[in-house]
Amino acid sequence: MTARQQAICTLDEFAAYLKVGKRTLYRLAAHGDIPAFKVGGTWRFRQSEIDRWINDQIQAGRKKEVIRTDKQPKSAEHPVSPGRAVRRRGQTD
């Protein structure tokens, strides 16, 4: 393993690396949303695991974009039930 793969960061160091607040990072770690472990009651982050997590987040975001573009237009998502009239603003009977 290289030194980069073995690098372990503190909460402060890693918050600066991700450019997020320490509270946000603490919450993510506490909920298990980001790879982390505790040493003596304080959170630690392995650089290689975090880089992998970042890449996974990027890939998941790309998959969501593809799904969104494949969706039908909003008008087709909520069809009007048969026998139910739809009134538009300013429209009278």
ROLO-782714 format. One record per atom (N, C-alpha, C): residue number from 1; residue in one letter; x, y, z. Coordinates in Angstrom, 3 decimals, padded with zeros to 6 digits. Example, Ala and Ser with C-alpha at 12.3 -4.5 7.8 and 13.67 -1.06 7.14 Angstrom:
BEGIN
<n: 1&res: A&xx: 013.190&yy: -005.690&zz: 007.800> .
<n: 1&res: A&xx: 012.300&yy: -004.500&zz: 007.800> .
<n: 1&res: A&xx: 013.200&yy: -003.300&zz: 007.800> .
<n: 2&res: S&xx: 012.850&yy: -002.250&zz: 007.080> .
<n: 2&res: S&xx: 013.670&yy: -001.060&zz: 007.140> .
<n: 2&res: S&xx: 012.900&yy: 000.030&zz: 007.870> .
//
This chain:
BEGIN
<n: 1&res: M&xx: 000.837&yy: -001.184&zz: 000.000> .
<n: 1&res: M&xx: 000.000&yy: 000.000&zz: 000.000> .
<n: 1&res: M&xx: 000.877&yy: 001.241&zz: 000.000> .
<n: 2&res: T&xx: 000.391&yy: 002.265&zz: -000.693> .
<n: 2&res: T&xx: 001.139&yy: 003.513&zz: -000.716> .
<n: 2&res: T&xx: 000.780&yy: 004.337&zz: 000.501> .
<n: 3&res: A&xx: 001.547&yy: 005.391&zz: 000.733> .
<n: 3&res: A&xx: 001.293&yy: 006.263&zz: 001.883> .
<n: 3&res: A&xx: -000.086&yy: 006.903&zz: 001.770> .
<n: 4&res: R&xx: -000.519&yy: 007.227&zz: 000.551> .
<n: 4&res: R&xx: -001.829&yy: 007.850&zz: 000.344> .
<n: 4&res: R&xx: -002.953&yy: 006.900&zz: 000.756> .
<n: 5&res: Q&xx: -002.841&yy: 005.616&zz: 000.426> .
<n: 5&res: Q&xx: -003.867&yy: 004.648&zz: 000.784> .
<n: 5&res: Q&xx: -003.929&yy: 004.439&zz: 002.292> .
<n: 6&res: Q&xx: -002.808&yy: 004.622&zz: 002.967> .
<n: 6&res: Q&xx: -002.758&yy: 004.408&zz: 004.406> .
<n: 6&res: Q&xx: -003.043&yy: 005.678&zz: 005.197> .
<n: 7&res: A&xx: -003.126&yy: 006.829&zz: 004.519> .
<n: 7&res: A&xx: -003.325&yy: 008.102&zz: 005.212> .
<n: 7&res: A&xx: -004.647&yy: 008.087&zz: 005.971> .
<n: 8&res: I&xx: -004.579&yy: 008.542&zz: 007.210> .
<n: 8&res: I&xx: -005.766&yy: 008.640&zz: 008.051> .
<n: 8&res: I&xx: -005.892&yy: 010.087&zz: 008.482> .
<n: 9&res: C&xx: -007.109&yy: 010.627&zz: 008.325> .
<n: 9&res: C&xx: -007.360&yy: 012.035&zz: 008.615> .
<n: 9&res: C&xx: -008.267&yy: 012.195&zz: 009.829> .
<n: 10&res: T&xx: -008.114&yy: 013.326&zz: 010.498> .
<n: 10&res: T&xx: -009.014&yy: 013.682&zz: 011.589> .
<n: 10&res: T&xx: -010.262&yy: 014.337&zz: 011.000> .
<n: 11&res: L&xx: -011.234&yy: 014.585&zz: 011.847> .
<n: 11&res: L&xx: -012.457&yy: 015.248&zz: 011.421> .
<n: 11&res: L&xx: -012.144&yy: 016.632&zz: 010.849> .
<n: 12&res: D&xx: -011.303&yy: 017.394&zz: 011.513> .
<n: 12&res: D&xx: -010.950&yy: 018.738&zz: 011.043> .
<n: 12&res: D&xx: -010.256&yy: 018.687&zz: 009.679> .
<n: 13&res: E&xx: -009.288&yy: 017.785&zz: 009.545> .
<n: 13&res: E&xx: -008.566&yy: 017.668&zz: 008.276> .
<n: 13&res: E&xx: -009.491&yy: 017.261&zz: 007.143> .
<n: 14&res: F&xx: -010.362&yy: 016.322&zz: 007.451> .
<n: 14&res: F&xx: -011.231&yy: 015.823&zz: 006.398> .
<n: 14&res: F&xx: -012.326&yy: 016.806&zz: 006.026> .
<n: 15&res: A&xx: -012.820&yy: 017.570&zz: 006.995> .
<n: 15&res: A&xx: -013.807&yy: 018.613&zz: 006.705> .
<n: 15&res: A&xx: -013.194&yy: 019.639&zz: 005.746> .
<n: 16&res: A&xx: -011.940&yy: 019.994&zz: 005.971> .
<n: 16&res: A&xx: -011.253&yy: 020.926&zz: 005.077> .
<n: 16&res: A&xx: -011.077&yy: 020.303&zz: 003.690> .
<n: 17&res: Y&xx: -010.748&yy: 019.016&zz: 003.628> .
<n: 17&res: Y&xx: -010.559&yy: 018.312&zz: 002.357> .
<n: 17&res: Y&xx: -011.845&yy: 018.312&zz: 001.528> .
<n: 18&res: L&xx: -012.977&yy: 018.037&zz: 002.182> .
<n: 18&res: L&xx: -014.264&yy: 017.998&zz: 001.477> .
<n: 18&res: L&xx: -014.913&yy: 019.375&zz: 001.341> .
<n: 19&res: K&xx: -014.359&yy: 020.354&zz: 002.063> .
<n: 19&res: K&xx: -014.917&yy: 021.704&zz: 002.078> .
<n: 19&res: K&xx: -016.359&yy: 021.704&zz: 002.579> .
<n: 20&res: V&xx: -016.564&yy: 021.003&zz: 003.705> .
<n: 20&res: V&xx: -017.860&yy: 020.975&zz: 004.379> .
<n: 20&res: V&xx: -017.637&yy: 021.303&zz: 005.851> .
<n: 21&res: G&xx: -018.709&yy: 021.639&zz: 006.527> .
<n: 21&res: G&xx: -018.617&yy: 021.932&zz: 007.942> .
<n: 21&res: G&xx: -018.331&yy: 020.680&zz: 008.752> .
<n: 22&res: K&xx: -017.720&yy: 020.880&zz: 009.907> .
<n: 22&res: K&xx: -017.399&yy: 019.747&zz: 010.775> .
<n: 22&res: K&xx: -018.670&yy: 019.053&zz: 011.268> .
<n: 23&res: R&xx: -019.701&yy: 019.821&zz: 011.540> .
<n: 23&res: R&xx: -020.964&yy: 019.223&zz: 011.986> .
<n: 23&res: R&xx: -021.561&yy: 018.315&zz: 010.916> .
<n: 24&res: T&xx: -021.506&yy: 018.762&zz: 009.669> .
<n: 24&res: T&xx: -022.027&yy: 017.949&zz: 008.564> .
<n: 24&res: T&xx: -021.270&yy: 016.636&zz: 008.481> .
<n: 25&res: L&xx: -019.967&yy: 016.712&zz: 008.536> .
<n: 25&res: L&xx: -019.140&yy: 015.514&zz: 008.445> .
<n: 25&res: L&xx: -019.364&yy: 014.599&zz: 009.648> .
<n: 26&res: Y&xx: -019.489&yy: 015.166&zz: 010.829> .
<n: 26&res: Y&xx: -019.754&yy: 014.372&zz: 012.033> .
<n: 26&res: Y&xx: -021.083&yy: 013.630&zz: 011.892> .
<n: 27&res: R&xx: -022.117&yy: 014.342&zz: 011.399> .
<n: 27&res: R&xx: -023.437&yy: 013.735&zz: 011.217> .
<n: 27&res: R&xx: -023.371&yy: 012.588&zz: 010.206> .
<n: 28&res: L&xx: -022.674&yy: 012.798&zz: 009.096> .
<n: 28&res: L&xx: -022.532&yy: 011.743&zz: 008.086> .
<n: 28&res: L&xx: -021.835&yy: 010.515&zz: 008.668> .
<n: 29&res: A&xx: -020.789&yy: 010.745&zz: 009.443> .
<n: 29&res: A&xx: -020.051&yy: 009.626&zz: 010.053> .
<n: 29&res: A&xx: -020.915&yy: 008.914&zz: 011.088> .
<n: 30&res: A&xx: -021.604&yy: 009.670&zz: 011.924> .
<n: 30&res: A&xx: -022.417&yy: 009.081&zz: 012.986> .
<n: 30&res: A&xx: -023.565&yy: 008.247&zz: 012.431> .
<n: 31&res: H&xx: -024.106&yy: 008.656&zz: 011.269> .
<n: 31&res: H&xx: -025.210&yy: 007.912&zz: 010.651> .
<n: 31&res: H&xx: -024.718&yy: 006.786&zz: 009.736> .
<n: 32&res: G&xx: -023.419&yy: 006.669&zz: 009.590> .
<n: 32&res: G&xx: -022.871&yy: 005.609&zz: 008.746> .
<n: 32&res: G&xx: -022.985&yy: 005.904&zz: 007.260> .
<n: 33&res: D&xx: -023.186&yy: 007.174&zz: 006.914> .
<n: 33&res: D&xx: -023.327&yy: 007.556&zz: 005.507> .
<n: 33&res: D&xx: -021.987&yy: 007.741&zz: 004.814> .
<n: 34&res: I&xx: -020.922&yy: 007.780&zz: 005.581> .
<n: 34&res: I&xx: -019.585&yy: 007.977&zz: 005.036> .
<n: 34&res: I&xx: -018.647&yy: 007.027&zz: 005.788> .
<n: 35&res: P&xx: -017.664&yy: 006.428&zz: 005.112> .
<n: 35&res: P&xx: -016.784&yy: 005.481&zz: 005.808> .
<n: 35&res: P&xx: -015.915&yy: 006.183&zz: 006.853> .
<n: 36&res: A&xx: -016.050&yy: 005.753&zz: 008.088> .
<n: 36&res: A&xx: -015.291&yy: 006.353&zz: 009.187> .
<n: 36&res: A&xx: -015.187&yy: 005.357&zz: 010.336> .
<n: 37&res: F&xx: -014.298&yy: 005.635&zz: 011.251> .
<n: 37&res: F&xx: -014.170&yy: 004.808&zz: 012.447> .
<n: 37&res: F&xx: -013.711&yy: 005.696&zz: 013.589> .
<n: 38&res: K&xx: -013.914&yy: 005.221&zz: 014.793> .
<n: 38&res: K&xx: -013.534&yy: 006.000&zz: 015.968> .
<n: 38&res: K&xx: -012.272&yy: 005.435&zz: 016.606> .
<n: 39&res: V&xx: -011.444&yy: 006.347&zz: 017.065> .
<n: 39&res: V&xx: -010.259&yy: 006.007&zz: 017.849> .
<n: 39&res: V&xx: -010.334&yy: 006.858&zz: 019.115> .
<n: 40&res: G&xx: -010.479&yy: 006.197&zz: 020.245> .
<n: 40&res: G&xx: -010.558&yy: 006.939&zz: 021.499> .
<n: 40&res: G&xx: -011.708&yy: 007.925&zz: 021.544> .
<n: 41&res: G&xx: -012.791&yy: 007.614&zz: 020.857> .
<n: 41&res: G&xx: -013.966&yy: 008.477&zz: 020.889> .
<n: 41&res: G&xx: -013.979&yy: 009.588&zz: 019.848> .
<n: 42&res: T&xx: -012.952&yy: 009.673&zz: 019.017> .
<n: 42&res: T&xx: -012.937&yy: 010.697&zz: 017.966> .
<n: 42&res: T&xx: -012.920&yy: 010.032&zz: 016.591> .
<n: 43&res: W&xx: -013.590&yy: 010.670&zz: 015.647> .
<n: 43&res: W&xx: -013.724&yy: 010.112&zz: 014.302> .
<n: 43&res: W&xx: -012.432&yy: 010.224&zz: 013.520> .
<n: 44&res: R&xx: -012.163&yy: 009.179&zz: 012.730> .
<n: 44&res: R&xx: -011.022&yy: 009.137&zz: 011.815> .
<n: 44&res: R&xx: -011.522&yy: 008.657&zz: 010.460> .
<n: 45&res: F&xx: -010.813&yy: 009.058&zz: 009.415> .
<n: 45&res: F&xx: -011.215&yy: 008.749&zz: 008.043> .
<n: 45&res: F&xx: -009.997&yy: 008.286&zz: 007.274> .
<n: 46&res: R&xx: -010.124&yy: 007.148&zz: 006.590> .
<n: 46&res: R&xx: -009.034&yy: 006.640&zz: 005.755> .
<n: 46&res: R&xx: -009.178&yy: 007.269&zz: 004.370> .
<n: 47&res: Q&xx: -008.132&yy: 007.931&zz: 003.916> .
<n: 47&res: Q&xx: -008.149&yy: 008.674&zz: 002.658> .
<n: 47&res: Q&xx: -008.603&yy: 007.813&zz: 001.478> .
<n: 48&res: S&xx: -008.100&yy: 006.598&zz: 001.378> .
<n: 48&res: S&xx: -008.446&yy: 005.742&zz: 000.242> .
<n: 48&res: S&xx: -009.933&yy: 005.384&zz: 000.245> .
<n: 49&res: E&xx: -010.504&yy: 005.138&zz: 001.431> .
<n: 49&res: E&xx: -011.932&yy: 004.816&zz: 001.513> .
<n: 49&res: E&xx: -012.794&yy: 006.018&zz: 001.159> .
<n: 50&res: I&xx: -012.359&yy: 007.190&zz: 001.577> .
<n: 50&res: I&xx: -013.115&yy: 008.407&zz: 001.283> .
<n: 50&res: I&xx: -013.068&yy: 008.715&zz: -000.208> .
<n: 51&res: D&xx: -011.918&yy: 008.552&zz: -000.825> .
<n: 51&res: D&xx: -011.821&yy: 008.773&zz: -002.273> .
<n: 51&res: D&xx: -012.735&yy: 007.807&zz: -003.030> .
<n: 52&res: R&xx: -012.803&yy: 006.567&zz: -002.575> .
<n: 52&res: R&xx: -013.695&yy: 005.580&zz: -003.185> .
<n: 52&res: R&xx: -015.156&yy: 006.001&zz: -002.976> .
<n: 53&res: W&xx: -015.482&yy: 006.476&zz: -001.772> .
<n: 53&res: W&xx: -016.837&yy: 006.939&zz: -001.457> .
<n: 53&res: W&xx: -017.221&yy: 008.121&zz: -002.353> .
<n: 54&res: I&xx: -016.293&yy: 009.045&zz: -002.563> .
<n: 54&res: I&xx: -016.550&yy: 010.199&zz: -003.434> .
<n: 54&res: I&xx: -016.863&yy: 009.706&zz: -004.851> .
<n: 55&res: N&xx: -016.072&yy: 008.797&zz: -005.361> .
<n: 55&res: N&xx: -016.319&yy: 008.258&zz: -006.713> .
<n: 55&res: N&xx: -017.667&yy: 007.559&zz: -006.798> .
<n: 56&res: D&xx: -018.042&yy: 006.825&zz: -005.750> .
<n: 56&res: D&xx: -019.354&yy: 006.169&zz: -005.725> .
<n: 56&res: D&xx: -020.480&yy: 007.196&zz: -005.752> .
<n: 57&res: Q&xx: -020.304&yy: 008.302&zz: -005.029> .
<n: 57&res: Q&xx: -021.319&yy: 009.356&zz: -005.009> .
<n: 57&res: Q&xx: -021.465&yy: 009.995&zz: -006.384> .
<n: 58&res: I&xx: -020.353&yy: 010.186&zz: -007.053> .
<n: 58&res: I&xx: -020.375&yy: 010.758&zz: -008.409> .
<n: 58&res: I&xx: -021.111&yy: 009.824&zz: -009.358> .
<n: 59&res: Q&xx: -020.797&yy: 008.527&zz: -009.288> .
<n: 59&res: Q&xx: -021.457&yy: 007.553&zz: -010.159> .
<n: 59&res: Q&xx: -022.952&yy: 007.474&zz: -009.871> .
<n: 60&res: A&xx: -023.335&yy: 007.507&zz: -008.598> .
<n: 60&res: A&xx: -024.756&yy: 007.466&zz: -008.236> .
<n: 60&res: A&xx: -025.474&yy: 008.694&zz: -008.771> .
<n: 61&res: G&xx: -024.826&yy: 009.842&zz: -008.728> .
<n: 61&res: G&xx: -025.415&yy: 011.067&zz: -009.267> .
<n: 61&res: G&xx: -025.615&yy: 010.986&zz: -010.767> .
<n: 62&res: R&xx: -024.674&yy: 010.396&zz: -011.454> .
<n: 62&res: R&xx: -024.808&yy: 010.243&zz: -012.906> .
<n: 62&res: R&xx: -025.951&yy: 009.304&zz: -013.257> .
<n: 63&res: K&xx: -026.120&yy: 008.246&zz: -012.485> .
<n: 63&res: K&xx: -027.222&yy: 007.311&zz: -012.731> .
<n: 63&res: K&xx: -028.558&yy: 008.003&zz: -012.528> .
<n: 64&res: K&xx: -028.675&yy: 008.863&zz: -011.510> .
<n: 64&res: K&xx: -029.912&yy: 009.589&zz: -011.258> .
<n: 64&res: K&xx: -030.223&yy: 010.528&zz: -012.412> .
<n: 65&res: E&xx: -029.185&yy: 011.180&zz: -012.978> .
<n: 65&res: E&xx: -029.399&yy: 012.079&zz: -014.108> .
<n: 65&res: E&xx: -029.961&yy: 011.313&zz: -015.297> .
<n: 66&res: V&xx: -029.450&yy: 010.122&zz: -015.547> .
<n: 66&res: V&xx: -029.929&yy: 009.307&zz: -016.660> .
<n: 66&res: V&xx: -031.383&yy: 008.924&zz: -016.429> .
<n: 67&res: I&xx: -031.720&yy: 008.539&zz: -015.218> .
<n: 67&res: I&xx: -033.100&yy: 008.163&zz: -014.899> .
<n: 67&res: I&xx: -034.017&yy: 009.355&zz: -015.092> .
<n: 68&res: R&xx: -033.618&yy: 010.543&zz: -014.660> .
<n: 68&res: R&xx: -034.453&yy: 011.735&zz: -014.802> .
<n: 68&res: R&xx: -034.716&yy: 012.064&zz: -016.268> .
<n: 69&res: T&xx: -033.728&yy: 011.909&zz: -017.124> .
<n: 69&res: T&xx: -033.927&yy: 012.245&zz: -018.528> .
<n: 69&res: T&xx: -034.805&yy: 011.220&zz: -019.226> .
<n: 70&res: D&xx: -034.894&yy: 010.007&zz: -018.675> .
<n: 70&res: D&xx: -035.726&yy: 008.971&zz: -019.276> .
<n: 70&res: D&xx: -037.189&yy: 009.067&zz: -018.848> .
<n: 71&res: K&xx: -037.481&yy: 009.886&zz: -017.837> .
<n: 71&res: K&xx: -038.854&yy: 009.997&zz: -017.347> .
<n: 71&res: K&xx: -039.746&yy: 010.671&zz: -018.376> .
<n: 72&res: Q&xx: -041.035&yy: 010.374&zz: -018.263> .
<n: 72&res: Q&xx: -042.012&yy: 011.018&zz: -019.125> .
<n: 72&res: Q&xx: -042.201&yy: 012.449&zz: -018.656> .
<n: 73&res: P&xx: -042.752&yy: 013.305&zz: -019.516> .
<n: 73&res: P&xx: -043.038&yy: 014.677&zz: -019.093> .
<n: 73&res: P&xx: -044.025&yy: 014.672&zz: -017.928> .
<n: 74&res: K&xx: -043.988&yy: 015.735&zz: -017.126> .
<n: 74&res: K&xx: -044.851&yy: 015.796&zz: -015.950> .
<n: 74&res: K&xx: -046.321&yy: 015.619&zz: -016.301> .
<n: 75&res: S&xx: -046.766&yy: 016.125&zz: -017.435> .
<n: 75&res: S&xx: -048.179&yy: 016.008&zz: -017.805> .
<n: 75&res: S&xx: -048.586&yy: 014.545&zz: -017.966> .
<n: 76&res: A&xx: -047.660&yy: 013.679&zz: -018.335> .
<n: 76&res: A&xx: -047.973&yy: 012.265&zz: -018.516> .
<n: 76&res: A&xx: -047.885&yy: 011.486&zz: -017.206> .
<n: 77&res: E&xx: -047.216&yy: 012.069&zz: -016.191> .
<n: 77&res: E&xx: -047.058&yy: 011.366&zz: -014.927> .
<n: 77&res: E&xx: -048.360&yy: 011.282&zz: -014.149> .
<n: 78&res: H&xx: -049.215&yy: 012.292&zz: -014.277> .
<n: 78&res: H&xx: -050.455&yy: 012.354&zz: -013.513> .
<n: 78&res: H&xx: -051.631&yy: 012.527&zz: -014.464> .
<n: 79&res: P&xx: -052.010&yy: 011.463&zz: -015.133> .
<n: 79&res: P&xx: -053.115&yy: 011.590&zz: -016.073> .
<n: 79&res: P&xx: -054.416&yy: 011.893&zz: -015.340> .
<n: 80&res: V&xx: -055.315&yy: 012.551&zz: -016.039> .
<n: 80&res: V&xx: -056.611&yy: 012.898&zz: -015.468> .
<n: 80&res: V&xx: -057.497&yy: 011.666&zz: -015.507> .
<n: 81&res: S&xx: -058.205&yy: 011.438&zz: -014.416> .
<n: 81&res: S&xx: -059.116&yy: 010.298&zz: -014.357> .
<n: 81&res: S&xx: -060.248&yy: 010.492&zz: -015.347> .
<n: 82&res: P&xx: -060.745&yy: 009.386&zz: -015.952> .
<n: 82&res: P&xx: -061.858&yy: 009.508&zz: -016.888> .
<n: 82&res: P&xx: -063.073&yy: 010.124&zz: -016.206> .
<n: 83&res: G&xx: -063.762&yy: 010.997&zz: -016.924> .
<n: 83&res: G&xx: -064.967&yy: 011.612&zz: -016.404> .
<n: 83&res: G&xx: -064.702&yy: 012.817&zz: -015.517> .
<n: 84&res: R&xx: -063.454&yy: 013.174&zz: -015.348> .
<n: 84&res: R&xx: -063.132&yy: 014.319&zz: -014.501> .
<n: 84&res: R&xx: -062.650&yy: 015.461&zz: -015.376> .
<n: 85&res: A&xx: -063.344&yy: 016.567&zz: -015.323> .
<n: 85&res: A&xx: -062.995&yy: 017.724&zz: -016.138> .
<n: 85&res: A&xx: -061.855&yy: 018.487&zz: -015.472> .
<n: 86&res: V&xx: -060.990&yy: 019.009&zz: -016.295> .
<n: 86&res: V&xx: -059.886&yy: 019.828&zz: -015.809> .
<n: 86&res: V&xx: -060.156&yy: 021.256&zz: -016.220> .
<n: 87&res: R&xx: -060.194&yy: 022.140&zz: -015.257> .
<n: 87&res: R&xx: -060.440&yy: 023.558&zz: -015.548> .
<n: 87&res: R&xx: -059.114&yy: 024.296&zz: -015.529> .
<n: 88&res: R&xx: -058.967&yy: 025.162&zz: -016.441> .
<n: 88&res: R&xx: -057.795&yy: 026.030&zz: -016.477> .
<n: 88&res: R&xx: -058.234&yy: 027.390&zz: -015.961> .
<n: 89&res: R&xx: -057.302&yy: 028.145&zz: -015.464> .
<n: 89&res: R&xx: -057.600&yy: 029.484&zz: -014.956> .
<n: 89&res: R&xx: -058.257&yy: 030.319&zz: -016.044> .
<n: 90&res: G&xx: -059.300&yy: 031.003&zz: -015.670> .
<n: 90&res: G&xx: -059.962&yy: 031.883&zz: -016.622> .
<n: 90&res: G&xx: -060.940&yy: 031.162&zz: -017.520> .
<n: 91&res: Q&xx: -061.041&yy: 029.862&zz: -017.395> .
<n: 91&res: Q&xx: -061.937&yy: 029.074&zz: -018.246> .
<n: 91&res: Q&xx: -063.307&yy: 028.991&zz: -017.578> .
<n: 92&res: T&xx: -064.346&yy: 029.216&zz: -018.334> .
<n: 92&res: T&xx: -065.702&yy: 029.128&zz: -017.790> .
<n: 92&res: T&xx: -066.443&yy: 028.017&zz: -018.491> .
<n: 93&res: D&xx: -067.558&yy: 027.580&zz: -017.872> .
<n: 93&res: D&xx: -068.373&yy: 026.512&zz: -018.464> .
<n: 93&res: D&xx: -069.247&yy: 027.038&zz: -019.545> .
//
